[in-house]
Amino acid sequence: MSPSLDCLPMEGPTLQTPRLVLRRWSDEDRGPLAAITADPEVMKYRFARLSRAETDQMIDQNEESFETNRFGLWAMDRNEDHRLLGFAGFGTSDFGAAFCPAVDVGWTLARDTWGRGYATEAASAALDYAFDELGLDEVVAHTTSVNERSRAVMRRLGMTHDPADDFDAPWYVGGHPYRRFVLYRLRASAWGPPHHTGHLWSGGMEIECAECGCLVDKGVRIKPCGRPDCCCRHLPVADEDR
Ligand SMILES: CC(C)(COP(=O)(O)OP(=O)(O)OC[C@H]1O[C@@H](n2cnc3c(N)ncnc32)[C@H](O)[C@@H]1OP(=O)(O)O)[C@@H](O)C(=O)NCCC(=O)NCCS
């Protein structure tokens, strides 16, 4: 039986985006996450669907990772209805491929929530955190070469693909159709200033955009810069009486 998380001091990092919260796991997530990781369509390109016990283990391992590394896969909640949509965040790749060891970014959403930009929005916030808070130089992403939806997220994030980095996943036996993996890379220098999708976390504070000067708090412009080319223009503006 899985240990209860409710006795652990689960704090941040918590990342906020306009539509999502990326937060640490709680025991209430175990059932909803197990429904996602048991869905054959969601898990099509993963090694296998996960049982309830394996899903519990995944939550526990990520909680340990947050305690040890200050990163892991976050639970992804939607603001409007507090529904657990899936997860996004970081793992450690260390299985002998040429690019290892590395920190990798990943994402998984419940099937009925694909096609709305949630994975890219969540990963943008996670990458802000990786580069601005953790000070990482590079983050990679990898998936089986035929997982086009996941590759599209990598491209939307500006990650680059050099076929020379591709590799055979050691967890698949030779000849398996998903064995060939693609590797995408993103260097901190290519990411630039915070992307404002969610670089404020627990106990958030106001920050001034380094590029245009907007004052931003929790993904909302509380004092817009007023420039027509404002790089934060996709963020909502706070109510006057805030
Ligand atoms: C991989 C996965 C997370 C991608 O999900 P996704 O919904 O396709 O990706 P995004 O959340 O970035 O959404 C992008 C899509 O939303 C659309 N979209 C709609 N509203 C949007 C908005 N407000 N903002 C941005 N995009 C929006 C985009 O146009 C794009 O549509 P398209 O796919 O028709 O081009 C999802 O397919 C999944 O969970 N797969 C199973 C698990 C998996 O394989 N994980 C990766 C393992 S490496």
The ligand as a Tripos MOL2 file, in Angstrom:
@<TRIPOS>MOLECULE
LIG
   48    50     1     0     0
SMALL
NO_CHARGES

@<TRIPOS>ATOM
      1 C1          1.3730   14.8960  -26.2650 C.3       1 LIG1
      2 C2          0.1400   15.6420  -25.7870 C.3       1 LIG1
      3 C3          0.3270   16.1410  -24.3610 C.3       1 LIG1
      4 C4         -0.0890   16.8350  -26.7390 C.3       1 LIG1
      5 O1         -1.3280   17.4410  -26.4370 O.3       1 LIG1
      6 P1         -1.8980   18.5520  -27.4230 P.3       1 LIG1
      7 O2         -3.2120   18.9600  -26.8870 O.co2     1 LIG1
      8 O3         -1.8160   18.0700  -28.8270 O.co2     1 LIG1
      9 O4         -0.8140   19.7390  -27.3160 O.3       1 LIG1
     10 P2         -1.0640   21.2120  -26.7950 P.3       1 LIG1
     11 O5         -1.6680   21.1480  -25.4520 O.co2     1 LIG1
     12 O6          0.1920   21.9500  -26.9600 O.co2     1 LIG1
     13 O7         -2.1800   21.7620  -27.7980 O.3       1 LIG1
     14 C5         -1.8590   22.1730  -29.1030 C.3       1 LIG1
     15 C6         -3.1100   22.1430  -29.9340 C.3       1 LIG1
     16 O8         -4.1230   22.9130  -29.2820 O.3       1 LIG1
     17 C7         -4.5990   23.9470  -30.1870 C.3       1 LIG1
     18 N1         -5.0860   25.0630  -29.3430 N.ar      1 LIG1
     19 C8         -6.3970   25.2900  -29.0980 C.ar      1 LIG1
     20 N2         -6.5230   26.3110  -28.2380 N.ar      1 LIG1
     21 C9         -5.2820   26.7540  -27.9560 C.ar      1 LIG1
     22 C10        -4.7800   27.7930  -27.1450 C.ar      1 LIG1
     23 N3         -5.5890   28.5840  -26.4260 N.pl3     1 LIG1
     24 N4         -3.4460   27.9580  -27.0620 N.ar      1 LIG1
     25 C11        -2.6140   27.1610  -27.7640 C.ar      1 LIG1
     26 N5         -3.0430   26.1540  -28.5480 N.ar      1 LIG1
     27 C12        -4.3730   25.9560  -28.6470 C.ar      1 LIG1
     28 C13        -3.4070   24.1950  -31.0720 C.3       1 LIG1
     29 O9         -3.7920   24.8090  -32.2830 O.3       1 LIG1
     30 C14        -2.9240   22.7700  -31.3040 C.3       1 LIG1
     31 O10        -3.8400   22.1370  -32.1660 O.3       1 LIG1
     32 P3         -3.4010   21.0520  -33.2730 P.3       1 LIG1
     33 O11        -2.9500   19.8350  -32.5240 O.co2     1 LIG1
     34 O12        -4.6560   20.8280  -34.0240 O.co2     1 LIG1
     35 O13        -2.2990   21.6770  -34.0590 O.co2     1 LIG1
     36 C15        -1.1120   14.7100  -25.8440 C.3       1 LIG1
     37 O14        -1.3180   14.2910  -27.1680 O.3       1 LIG1
     38 C16        -0.9630   13.4990  -24.9420 C.2       1 LIG1
     39 O15        -1.2250   13.5430  -23.7490 O.2       1 LIG1
     40 N6         -0.5260   12.3680  -25.5320 N.am      1 LIG1
     41 C17        -0.3720   11.1220  -24.7960 C.3       1 LIG1
     42 C18         0.7950   11.1280  -23.8550 C.3       1 LIG1
     43 C19         2.1140   11.3430  -24.5570 C.2       1 LIG1
     44 O16         2.3530   10.7780  -25.6260 O.2       1 LIG1
     45 N7          2.9590   12.1400  -23.9340 N.am      1 LIG1
     46 C20         4.2620   12.4390  -24.4470 C.3       1 LIG1
     47 C21         5.1800   11.3610  -24.1540 C.3       1 LIG1
     48 S1          6.8310   11.8330  -24.6790 S.3       1 LIG1
@<TRIPOS>BOND
     1     1     2 1
     2     2     3 1
     3     2     4 1
     4     2    36 1
     5     4     5 1
     6     5     6 1
     7     6     7 2
     8     6     8 1
     9     6     9 1
    10     9    10 1
    11    10    11 2
    12    10    12 1
    13    10    13 1
    14    13    14 1
    15    14    15 1
    16    15    16 1
    17    15    30 1
    18    16    17 1
    19    17    18 1
    20    17    28 1
    21    18    19 ar
    22    18    27 ar
    23    19    20 ar
    24    20    21 ar
    25    21    22 ar
    26    21    27 ar
    27    22    23 1
    28    22    24 ar
    29    24    25 ar
    30    25    26 ar
    31    26    27 ar
    32    28    29 1
    33    28    30 1
    34    30    31 1
    35    31    32 1
    36    32    33 2
    37    32    34 1
    38    32    35 1
    39    36    37 1
    40    36    38 1
    41    38    39 2
    42    38    40 1
    43    40    41 1
    44    41    42 1
    45    42    43 1
    46    43    44 2
    47    43    45 1
    48    45    46 1
    49    46    47 1
    50    47    48 1
@<TRIPOS>SUBSTRUCTURE
     1 LIG1         1 GROUP 0 **** ****
